[in-house]
Amino acid sequence: MDIWGKIFAAGYDRFLAPTEKAGLAGHRERLLVTATGRVLEIGGGTGANLPYYGDGVAELVIAEPAEAMARRLERKLPGYRIPTRILHARAEQLPLETGSFDCVVSTLVLCTVADPSEALAEVRRVLKSQGRLLFIEHVRSDDPKVAGWQDRLRRPWAWFGCGCQCNRRTAESIHVAGFSLAELRQDKLAKAPPLVRSLIVGAAARGG
Ligand SMILES: C[S@@+](CC[C@H](N)C(=O)[O-])C[C@H]1O[C@@H](n2cnc3c(N)ncnc32)[C@H](O)[C@@H]1O
């Protein structure tokens, strides 16, 4: 594993703390309380979502490909109230049965996966037909000036953010992947750098 990946994982919770306090934690809480049944979280990172899952979750599988992140997540699991296992897997290739999850959760992950359309196809595959994708993602800004900077600074930001692409049109990708967007809220991630401030929060139905 690369050194920066280890440093990024070690500093992740502290780096995000002001943004969590300024609103991100509230988004997590309101969204994740609606997760029910068998839940898959992709790119679970250090486990920032763990405190917010409600009693309706019967089982949680967290896919996390980065070892340094997964190690931190693992430390938070002893005593956790929901039966949970970590899967060392990328969202683009999930070693999971088709149609086996009620809910998939993606928070700040579709910016980072190498191939969002492959990842979303896998998410659809593992969801039951009535299943839902719950998401919180930072996206391309509607402001052309900010979007221009997101395009110009995409590469250095991706280096800093371990692959994070700051200019993705993620709501469109979710729609193109065949989901129907049942809820879509837009917000700004307070205390986050302007490049990653535009946020979408919502739920998408797998459909047919
Ligand atoms: C910005 S962090 C978000 C962590 C956590 N979901 C959160 O809300 O704080 C992005 C996470 O996606 C993971 N990741 C990167 N590529 C991935 C992929 N192809 N499939 C799944 N997760 C991936 C990273 O290892 C990292 O843990």
The ligand as an ORCA input file, in Angstrom:
! r2SCAN-3c Opt
* xyz 0 1
  C     -13.855      9.461      0.766
  S     -13.836      7.822      1.386
  C     -15.484      7.644      2.028
  C     -15.543      6.743      3.225
  C     -16.934      6.598      3.868
  N     -17.865      6.004      2.957
  C     -17.468      7.906      4.377
  O     -18.616      8.234      4.124
  O     -16.732      8.611      5.097
  C     -13.896      6.835     -0.089
  C     -13.805      5.358      0.209
  O     -14.036      4.613     -0.989
  C     -13.107      3.538     -1.010
  N     -12.931      3.094     -2.407
  C     -12.016      3.491     -3.309
  N     -12.181      2.834     -4.473
  C     -13.233      2.006     -4.287
  C     -13.871      1.052     -5.117
  N     -13.475      0.841     -6.369
  N     -14.905      0.348     -4.592
  C     -15.316      0.579     -3.316
  N     -14.743      1.471     -2.492
  C     -13.718      2.172     -2.976
  C     -11.855      4.126     -0.422
  O     -10.951      3.127     -0.001
  C     -12.430      4.927      0.729
  O     -12.581      4.167      1.879
*
